């Protein structure tokens, strides 16, 4: 999101006002983040939104939310695998190591005019390799995954901070004027409508903080650590995004940023002596994509674990390896599926489905806080959302409004996926449900 979307959104929709788009997107996420923080402290269990919905609304709504989370994680991971492959091949090509497209591109693609069609490629091998390596790392345990993730995030954030520091002297305030360019006569193309459309696009850059809640059982003190992780990461990301965007559109006029690599354009504008930084940026992009795929796959395995514990999926998905303490089967099966999709499909058509499913999930979490405050008002909570029910209500309204701005085709995809999940529930899950009952009474989820 931060390395690619910022330039395109600024050039096409917002101008320098992209800062406001990131702020509006952060506000929507903050409503949801506050609700996640309360529920993760009240129900410190693997499964995140699925577990919260189970307690608040019951089994079938929980299954629908869990099924949506699975879609979000699988599609996001597959998309990231394809993107990682493209950047990796581009970086190798710059070092004089070209690779043919037969084993670096997807054989199946989608075009609005041609529909689904074959590209002539055989398989996207780098994407498959990345997914399998991450699956292997996750299967080794949470400590190994955490160490690798910390290193990659350090590289990514270090690069962004360095860009901000180096770029500040090259900022021209004139490039910030007008801060919100005049609308061109159609909705979403500059003006305030462009700001709101831009918020819908850059929303993808915030996706991921909710995964913290799915890992509650992997933390030492989930009642304390989960809320800190959720709200802390969201606040840090918002600050970094705002500073990054101000510097980027201050160095280069926004009209010149409609490119896949806006930081490269800014580095050229800063002068030849900063060309070395382009190599670091490439590594940071690869690191960033890697960490996102890692976190999505990690959260997905824990989601399947939680659903399996309730009998809604076969017991093998909940089997924990006695040595590494991870749901190895869930990791292996999801790794295979994601690798297959990323290796053979050009899945750009599904990109907006990630945002759609995320907003759908956020809506259920905000509703869960509202319901559980009424059901169990006296139950101790390590973190409490302020101004209930207004904050959860604002979260629900803002998420639904953002969903309404997405194309009709994305709604069709979401309903088709949920329809398939409904069939699975009534043909298998309902008959095998273990019916946990009230978590508050059993003190166990």
C-alpha positions, 0 to 999 in steps of 0.5 A: 500500500505505502510503496505502490498505491500512494502515487497512483491515488495522488495522481488520479484522485486526491492530489496532495490531499492524499494525506486526508484520505489516509486520515479518513481510512485511519479513522474507520480503522480506529473505530474497528481497532478500538472494538478489536482491542476490547474483544481481544481483552475480553475473549483472548482466544485464537480466531479473532473476529470469528470467536467474538462473533460466536460469543456475541451472535451465535454459531452461524453468524460466526461461521460466516465471519470465519469463512470471510476471514479465510477468503481475506487471508487466502486472496491477500496472500495469493495477490502478495505472492504474485506481486512479490514475484514481479518485484523480485524478477524486476530486481534480478533483471536490473542486475543483468539476470533476466528470466523468461516469462514462462516460469515467472508469470501466471498462465491464467489471467482476466481482462474486462474485455476478454474475460478469463484467458490463457497467457501462454506462461506455464507457472509463476514459480517465484510466487509458489516458492515464496508461499512454500517458504513462508508455510515452512517457516510458520510450521516451525513455530511462532517464535521463528515466524516472529523473529523473521517478521521483526527483521523484515519489518525493521528493513521496511520501516527503516527504509521509510524513515530514511526516505522521510529524513532524506526527502525533507530538504527537497520538499517544495511547499508549492507542490502542496498547492492546491492541497485539494485540487478542483473536481474534474466534473465526475465523482472521485476525480479530485475534490472531496469526492476524490478524497473519499474515493482515495480513502477506499483505495488506500484502506488496503494499506491498513489491512493487517492490524486485525490479525493481532487478535487471531494470535491472542493465544500465542501471546504471553499476556493477551489481555494486555498485549493484544490491545497494545498490539492492535492500537499501537500498530494502527497508530504508528502506521497512520503517522508513518503514512501521513509523513511519507505522503507529505514528503512524496507529494512535496518532492514531486508534483502529484500529476507525475506520480501515476507509476508503480514505483513513486519512490523511484520518481522522487529519488530521481528528483532528489538527484543522482547521488541518491540513486543508491537508495533505489536498491534499498527501496526494492529490498524494502518492498520485497520485505514489506510484501513478505511480512504481509503474506507471512502475517496473513498465512499465520492468522489463517492457520489460527482461524482454521484451528479455532473453527475446527475446535468447534467441530465446524471443520474436520478435527484434523484442522485443529491438530497441534504438533506435539513438538513445535506446537503449531497446527501443522495440517492447517498450515500445510493445506492453506500453503498448498492452496495459496501457492496453487492460486498464486502460481497459476492465476492472475488474481488482480480481479479479486484485489477489491474483494480483500477490502470488501471482506475486511470491511464486512468483518470489521462491521461484525466486530463493532456489532459484537462490542455493542451486543456483548456490552448489553449481554455481559455489562459487568464482565471485567475487560482489560480494555474498554471502548469509550462512548459505547454505543456511539463508537461501535455504531460509527464503526458500523456506519463508516464500514458499510458506507465504504463497502457501498463505494466498491463496485457491484462485481465485488459484491457479487464475489462476496455473496458467491463466497458466502453462499458457498460457505453457507452450503458447507455449513448446512451440509457438514458443520451444523451436523458436527458442531460441538455447541460451546454455549456461553463463553462467559459461563464456561470461562473457556472458548 
